[in-house]
């Protein structure tokens, strides 16, 4: 084959390669996105049974928690009392003898406990997502130590504030946790960005310092 023909074929082949490059990238991106969509769909399909089973377990635990106590109430009576309450039957003659115990005493406490547990779980997930560490918890960045110091300070001030100081213990605890979080956040800033390594180190240091202050306050009191 003449040398000129080889050059012509090479140039045509190069032109085809140049023309196919964007399409090749597009095809690769489409395949990659399709795989991502399929993986997300599989994850969602796997998540649905977990949510259903978790909801069923939570409902069963709530019914068991309402039934346990000084007076044990069967699960069927609990369900009937809740249904009658939702239907508008409020009296003992219409709704059954257990409705007062269930709807006014036990069920609010169990629901409040479930809400507190869900809030703790949500807070743990937020800590793990922010710190990018599955072992992260409020003790790492000083939140628990700040809350403890605030509570100890509220107890110490209760001698002067009286019963008001005891009533304000949740407020003192929340403010202590908030101030500890703000302090750790300020120490972890680097070029106006939060560095995860500095955040962990600052959290451990602040937590140790606040724990020492709390111990000193308890001993002093």
C-alpha positions in Angstrom: 0.0 0.0 0.0 1.4 3.4 -0.9 2.5 5.7 1.9 0.0 8.4 0.9 -2.9 5.9 1.3 -1.7 5.0 4.8 -1.6 8.7 5.8 -5.2 9.2 4.5 -6.5 6.2 6.4 -4.7 7.3 9.6 -6.2 10.8 9.3 -9.7 9.4 8.7 -9.3 7.1 11.7 -8.1 10.0 13.9 -11.1 12.1 12.7 -13.5 9.3 13.7 -11.8 9.0 17.1 -12.1 12.8 17.7 -15.8 12.6 16.6 -16.6 9.7 18.9 -14.9 11.0 22.0 -17.8 13.2 23.3 -20.3 10.4 22.5 -18.1 7.9 24.3 -18.0 10.1 27.4 -21.7 10.6 27.2 -22.3 6.8 27.0 -20.0 6.2 29.9 -21.7 8.8 32.0 -25.1 7.4 31.1 -24.0 3.9 32.2 -22.5 5.2 35.4 -25.7 7.2 36.2 -27.8 4.1 35.4 -25.7 2.1 37.9 -26.2 4.8 40.5 -29.9 4.8 40.0 -30.1 1.1 40.2 -28.0 1.0 43.4 -30.1 3.8 45.0 -33.3 1.8 44.1 -31.8 -1.3 45.6 -30.9 0.6 48.8 -34.4 2.0 49.0 -35.9 -1.4 48.5 -33.7 -2.7 51.3 -34.6 0.3 53.5 -38.4 -0.2 53.2 -38.6 -3.6 55.0 -36.3 -2.3 57.8 -38.6 0.7 58.3 -41.7 -1.5 58.4 -40.2 -4.0 60.9 -38.9 -1.1 63.0 -42.3 0.5 63.1 -43.9 -2.8 64.0 -41.4 -3.3 66.9 -41.9 0.3 68.1 -45.7 -0.2 68.2 -45.4 -3.5 70.0 -43.0 -2.0 72.6 -45.4 1.0 73.1 -48.3 -1.4 73.8 -46.2 -3.5 76.1 -45.0 -0.4 78.0 -48.6 0.8 78.4 -49.7 -2.6 79.7 -47.0 -3.0 82.3 -47.4 -1.4 85.7 -49.0 -1.9 89.1 -52.2 -2.9 87.2 -51.4 -5.0 84.1 -53.7 -4.3 81.2 -54.1 -6.8 78.3 -53.1 -5.6 74.8 -56.6 -6.1 73.4 -58.0 -3.7 76.0 -55.3 -1.2 75.3 -56.1 -1.2 71.5 -59.8 -1.0 72.2 -59.4 1.9 74.6 -57.2 3.9 72.1 -59.7 3.2 69.3 -62.7 4.3 71.5 -60.8 7.4 72.5 -60.1 8.3 68.8 -63.8 7.7 68.0 -64.9 10.2 70.7 -65.9 7.9 73.5 -64.5 9.5 76.7 -66.5 8.1 79.5 -65.7 4.9 81.4 -69.2 3.5 80.6 -68.6 3.9 76.8 -64.9 3.4 76.5 -64.1 0.8 79.2 -62.6 1.0 82.7 -59.0 1.3 81.5 -59.2 4.5 79.5 -58.3 6.9 82.2 -55.2 4.9 83.2 -54.1 4.4 79.5 -54.9 7.8 78.0 -54.0 10.1 80.9 -51.2 8.3 82.7 -49.4 5.6 80.8 -49.6 6.4 77.1 -48.3 10.0 77.4 -45.3 8.8 79.3 -44.6 6.0 76.8 -44.9 8.4 73.9 -42.7 10.9 75.6 -40.1 8.2 76.1 -40.3 7.2 72.5 -39.9 10.9 71.4 -36.8 11.3 73.7 -35.3 8.1 72.2 -35.9 9.3 68.7 -34.3 12.7 69.5 -31.2 11.0 70.9 -30.9 8.8 67.8 -31.3 11.8 65.5 -28.7 13.7 67.5 -26.3 10.7 67.2 -26.8 10.5 63.5 -26.1 14.2 63.1 -22.9 13.9 65.1 -21.7 11.0 63.1 -22.5 12.8 59.8 -20.8 16.0 60.8 -17.7 14.3 62.2 -17.6 11.6 59.5 -17.0 9.0 62.2 -19.5 6.2 63.1 -18.1 6.2 66.7 -18.8 9.9 67.3 -21.0 10.9 70.2 -21.8 14.0 72.3 -18.9 13.2 74.7 -16.4 13.7 71.9 -17.0 17.3 71.3 -17.8 18.4 74.8 -21.6 18.7 74.6 -22.2 16.3 77.5 -19.5 17.9 79.6 -21.0 21.4 79.0 -24.5 20.1 79.9 -23.2 18.5 83.0 -21.4 21.7 84.0 -24.5 23.7 83.4 -26.6 21.4 85.5 -24.0 21.5 88.4 -24.0 25.3 88.2 -27.8 25.3 88.4 -27.7 23.0 91.5 -25.1 25.2 93.1 -27.2 28.4 92.5 -30.3 26.7 93.8 -29.2 27.7 97.3 -29.8 31.3 96.4 -32.6 30.9 93.8 -34.6 28.4 95.8 -37.1 26.2 94.0 -36.7 28.4 90.9 -33.1 27.1 90.5 -34.2 23.5 90.5 -36.9 24.3 87.9 -34.3 26.0 85.7 -32.0 23.0 85.7 -32.9 22.0 82.1 -32.3 25.6 81.0 -28.9 25.7 82.6 -28.0 22.3 81.1 -29.1 23.4 77.6 -27.2 26.7 77.8 -24.0 24.8 79.0 -24.2 22.4 76.1 -24.8 25.3 73.7 -21.9 27.3 74.9 -19.6 24.2 74.9 -20.6 23.5 71.3 -20.0 27.2 70.3 -16.5 27.1 72.0 -15.5 23.9 70.2 -16.8 25.2 66.9 -14.8 28.4 67.3 -11.6 26.5 68.1 -12.1 24.2 65.1 -12.3 26.9 62.5 -9.5 27.1 60.0 -9.7 29.7 57.2 -13.4 30.1 58.0 -13.9 26.3 57.6 -14.4 23.6 60.1 -11.6 21.1 60.2 -12.7 17.7 61.4 -9.4 16.9 63.0 -9.2 20.1 64.9 -12.9 19.7 65.9 -12.2 16.3 67.5 -9.1 17.6 69.3 -10.8 20.7 70.5 -13.8 18.7 71.6 -11.6 16.3 73.7 -9.7 19.3 75.2 -12.9 21.3 76.0 -14.6 18.2 77.4 -11.7 17.4 79.8 -11.6 21.1 80.9 -15.3 21.3 81.5 -15.3 18.0 83.4 -12.6 19.3 85.6 -14.6 22.4 86.3 -17.7 20.3 87.1 -15.7 18.2 89.5 -14.2 21.3 91.2 -17.7 22.8 91.5 -19.1 19.6 93.1 -16.2 19.3 95.6 -16.4 23.0 96.4 -20.1 22.7 97.1 
